[in-house]
Amino acid sequence: MARLHPYNFVHVLLPQLAWRRPSSVRRELSDPYLAKELLHYVWDKAAEHVAPVDRVSPKGLRLSWHEVAGRVTALFHLPAPQATMEAHFSALVYEEDDEPAETEAEETRPRYFTLEATLGLSGPAGTPTVVGEWAGDVHRHLVRGPAGGRPNTADAFLEALATVLGPLPDTSVPFMRIVRS
């Protein structure tokens, strides 16, 4: 069973924050100093209703930026998982919009993915994982993930995300946009 503190951070607070204010959070995460402060603030918030003995150190918590399948991606490196449903990594994948939103309510929400520990035998090859995605209140497992706890796990997770996301649509091909009034 997942520990409540890391579960709250990965599966509740981080996606809610990113979806509530997509542009603002992206700007804050783009600044290394603000990103560190924001991540540690949210980590502490995730522990507010957790008994002190059950709180987890933020050791290993950090952020890096990547391009995955042509999309800007914020990769969250998380403290090592100890149980199923805890994540090795999570990622916010930003789809680029041609038209900027006029209000926060119209902003495009990033997609939110996790690389979670799953049941299975751990060994020298790593621990079993699954790539999951949160879309609002819906969480689904997409594909088997790369072995967790290995030096190349982050890169392998990004490769798995590229496969899930697929290539960007060809914008040079004309398409019809249906607008309802």
C-alpha positions in Angstrom: 0.0 0.0 0.0 1.3 3.4 -1.0 2.5 5.8 1.8 0.0 8.6 2.1 2.6 11.5 1.9 4.1 10.6 -1.5 0.7 9.5 -2.8 -0.9 12.9 -1.9 2.0 14.7 -3.6 2.0 12.7 -6.9 -1.6 11.7 -7.3 -3.5 14.6 -5.8 -1.7 17.9 -5.2 0.7 18.2 -8.1 -1.8 17.5 -10.9 -4.4 19.8 -9.2 -1.9 22.6 -9.0 -0.8 22.2 -12.6 -4.4 22.0 -13.9 -5.8 24.9 -11.8 -3.3 27.4 -13.1 -1.5 25.9 -16.1 0.4 29.0 -17.5 1.3 30.3 -14.0 2.7 27.0 -12.8 4.6 26.4 -16.0 6.3 29.9 -15.6 7.1 29.1 -12.0 8.5 25.7 -12.8 10.6 27.2 -15.6 12.6 29.3 -13.0 15.0 26.9 -11.1 14.7 28.8 -7.8 10.9 29.1 -7.9 10.6 25.5 -9.0 12.5 24.3 -6.0 10.5 26.4 -3.6 7.2 25.4 -5.2 8.0 21.7 -5.2 9.1 21.7 -1.5 6.1 23.8 -0.6 3.7 21.3 -2.2 5.7 18.4 -0.7 5.1 19.9 2.8 1.4 20.5 2.0 1.1 16.8 1.1 2.2 15.9 4.6 -0.2 18.3 6.5 -2.6 15.6 7.5 -0.1 12.8 7.8 1.2 11.7 11.2 4.8 12.9 11.7 6.1 9.4 11.9 4.7 8.7 8.4 6.2 11.8 6.7 8.8 11.1 4.0 11.9 13.1 3.4 12.0 15.0 0.0 15.4 13.5 -0.7 15.7 13.2 -4.5 12.8 15.6 -5.3 13.8 17.7 -8.2 12.7 18.9 -11.7 14.2 18.7 -15.1 12.9 19.9 -18.5 12.9 17.8 -21.7 11.4 17.6 -25.1 9.3 14.5 -25.6 7.8 13.7 -29.1 8.0 17.5 -29.9 6.4 18.5 -26.6 7.8 20.5 -23.7 7.9 18.2 -20.7 8.5 18.8 -17.0 9.9 15.6 -15.4 9.6 15.3 -11.6 12.2 13.1 -10.0 10.7 11.8 -6.8 12.0 10.1 -3.6 12.4 6.4 -4.1 9.1 4.5 -3.9 8.6 1.9 -1.2 5.3 0.4 -2.3 2.9 0.0 -5.2 1.2 3.2 -6.5 4.1 5.3 -5.4 5.9 6.9 -8.3 9.5 7.0 -9.5 8.7 9.9 -11.7 5.8 12.0 -12.9 5.6 14.4 -15.9 3.6 17.3 -17.1 3.4 17.3 -20.9 2.6 20.7 -22.4 0.9 20.8 -25.8 1.7 24.0 -27.6 -1.3 26.2 -28.5 -1.3 28.5 -31.5 -3.8 30.7 -29.9 -3.1 32.0 -26.4 -6.0 31.7 -23.9 -7.8 34.9 -22.9 -8.6 33.7 -19.4 -7.2 31.1 -17.0 -10.3 29.0 -17.5 -9.5 28.6 -21.2 -5.9 27.6 -20.8 -4.9 24.2 -22.1 -4.2 21.8 -19.3 -1.1 19.8 -19.5 -1.3 16.0 -19.6 0.0 14.4 -16.4 1.8 11.0 -16.4 3.3 8.8 -13.7 5.8 6.0 -13.6 4.5 3.9 -10.7 5.8 0.9 -8.9 3.7 -2.2 -9.3 3.5 -5.6 -7.9 6.1 -8.0 -9.0 9.6 -9.4 -8.1 12.3 -6.8 -7.8 15.8 -7.9 -8.7 19.1 -6.7 -10.2 17.2 -5.7 -13.4 15.0 -3.2 -11.4 11.5 -3.1 -10.1 8.3 -3.5 -12.2 6.5 -0.3 -13.2 3.5 0.9 -15.1 3.0 4.2 -17.0 -0.2 5.9 -15.8 -2.1 9.0 -16.8 -4.4 11.2 -14.8 -7.1 13.0 -16.7 -9.2 14.9 -14.2 -10.5 12.4 -11.6 -9.7 9.5 -13.9 -6.5 7.5 -13.5 -5.6 4.8 -16.0 -2.7 2.5 -16.6 -1.4 2.8 -20.2 1.5 0.5 -20.7 4.1 -1.5 -18.8 6.9 0.8 -17.8 10.6 0.5 -17.8 12.4 -1.1 -14.9 12.4 1.2 -11.9 15.4 2.1 -9.7 18.0 1.9 -12.6 20.3 4.7 -13.7 18.5 4.9 -17.0 14.9 4.8 -15.7 14.2 8.5 -16.3 15.3 8.3 -20.0 13.4 5.0 -20.5 10.3 6.7 -19.0 10.6 9.6 -21.4 10.9 7.1 -24.3 7.8 5.4 -23.1 6.0 8.7 -23.0 7.1 9.5 -26.5 5.5 6.2 -27.6 2.3 7.0 -25.8 2.1 10.5 -27.1 3.0 9.8 -30.7 4.2 12.4 -33.2 2.7 15.9 -33.2 0.0 16.3 -35.8 1.1 17.7 -39.2 -0.1 21.3 -39.0 0.7 21.8 -42.7 -2.3 19.6 -43.7 -5.4 21.7 -43.9 -8.2 20.7 -41.6 -11.7 21.9 -40.9 -12.5 23.3 -37.5 -16.1 22.9 -36.4 -17.4 25.8 -34.3 -20.8 25.6 -32.7 -22.6 28.7 -31.7 
